[in-house]
Amino acid sequence: MPAVKAETGHRSHASIYNAIRAGLFTKPVQIGERSVGWPSHEVRAINAARIAGKSDDDIRDLVNRLHAKRAELATA
């Protein structure tokens, strides 16, 4: 979580989870019994979209594509 906050500029856990609820950030991946993380390529892709000035709708579409890619990789 600290790395994700530093990379994205979010100041709190709550702001990241609010972005997730709004569809503007990917859901976390379980990496341990009591820990989660985010694939770095997803964080970079979302940051790049924000820097490029993409709209919230564009970012929601990106988040949906990233989630679909996860599902595709899980079944491969």
C-alpha positions in Angstrom: 0.0 0.0 0.0 2.7 2.6 0.8 4.3 2.0 -2.7 0.9 2.4 -4.4 0.1 5.6 -2.4 3.6 7.0 -3.4 3.2 6.1 -7.0 -0.3 7.4 -7.4 -0.2 10.4 -5.1 -3.1 9.1 -3.0 -2.6 10.1 0.6 -4.7 7.5 2.3 -5.9 3.9 2.1 -9.4 5.4 2.0 -8.7 7.5 -1.1 -7.5 4.4 -3.0 -10.6 2.3 -1.9 -12.9 5.2 -2.9 -11.3 5.2 -6.3 -11.9 1.5 -6.6 -15.5 1.9 -5.6 -15.8 4.6 -8.3 -14.3 2.3 -10.9 -11.2 4.5 -11.2 -8.6 2.0 -9.8 -8.2 -1.7 -10.1 -9.2 -4.0 -7.2 -6.4 -5.4 -5.1 -4.9 -8.8 -5.6 -4.6 -11.1 -2.6 -0.9 -11.7 -2.0 -1.0 -13.2 1.4 -3.4 -14.3 4.1 -3.9 -10.7 5.3 -2.3 -8.7 2.6 -3.1 -7.3 -0.9 -1.2 -5.6 -3.6 -1.6 -4.2 -7.1 0.3 -5.3 -10.2 2.8 -2.5 -11.0 1.8 -2.5 -14.7 -1.8 -1.7 -13.7 -0.7 1.2 -11.5 1.5 2.6 -14.2 -1.2 2.3 -16.8 -3.7 4.2 -14.7 -1.2 6.8 -13.8 -0.3 7.2 -17.5 -4.0 7.7 -18.4 -4.3 10.4 -15.7 -1.2 12.2 -16.9 -2.5 12.1 -20.4 -5.7 13.8 -19.2 -8.0 10.9 -19.9 -11.6 11.3 -18.6 -13.0 9.4 -15.7 -15.0 7.4 -18.3 -11.9 6.5 -20.2 -10.2 5.4 -17.0 -13.1 3.3 -16.0 -12.9 1.6 -19.4 -9.1 1.1 -18.8 -9.8 -0.4 -15.4 -12.4 -2.8 -16.9 -9.9 -3.9 -19.5 -7.2 -4.5 -16.9 -9.6 -6.6 -14.9 -10.5 -8.6 -18.0 -6.8 -9.2 -18.7 -6.4 -10.5 -15.2 -9.3 -12.9 -15.7 -7.9 -14.0 -19.0 -4.4 -14.7 -17.5 -6.0 -16.6 -14.6 -7.7 -19.0 -17.1 -4.7 -19.4 -19.3 
